[in-house]
Amino acid sequence: MKQTVLSEIDRLPIPPGYSLPGGASQQRLDGFEERTGLRLPAETRDWLSVCNGALIGPGGVYGVRPREDWLDIESILTDFPSWQTRGWIPVAGDGNGNHYVASSAASPEPAGIIMFVEPLVNPANPSFAVASGTWHFLHGLFSIEQGETWWPLDETEMLRVDPSLARLGGLNLPWHS
């Protein structure tokens, strides 16, 4: 799935004059873990080493001290301190004030899954899980930008692309909401 996502990046719309940032160094990612006490899931760490916060997707993808302050994971955690306590790591926005978060090893949810959180509805509980990991999540998120309509509500296509979603017992899935 990683190679699929990396090939999709070049087809994503970006603002005029904007260039995609490179990845975060391992030292920067280690510093994030030390400051927050949150261990990045392996796929999230891998993604951040490729692209550290960018103006892509409907609400941007977040990073560790990226060029744009509003894409900074730690700044978002400051706005939602309960997420840090729950072991959630913000990874992207939906463009409407909602966020996608990755569960860390400290989370009660399975580590590495991506969940959708609507802060105005209930910032302390995810509405539903959208992917079993960061690479599947990014593939779905970027598909929207390419005019596809399957993600995240088409159950058949979601389970075809990310079959591990079917094994996330105890979490709502988008088509059940």
KARA-V371834 format. One line per field, one symbol per residue. burial: I if it has 9 or more other C-alpha atoms within 8 Angstrom, else O. A space follows every 50 residues. Layout:
BEGIN
burial = ???
END
This chain:
BEGIN
burial = OOOOIOOIOOOIOOOOOOOOIOIIOOOIIOOIIOOOOIOIIOIIIOIIII IIIIIIIIIIIIIIOIOOOOIIIIIIIOOIOOIIOIIIIIIIIIOOOIII IIIIIIIOOIIIIIIIIIIOOIIOOIIIIIIIIIIIIIIIIIIIIOOOOO IIOIOOIIIOOIIOIOOOOOOIIIOOO
END
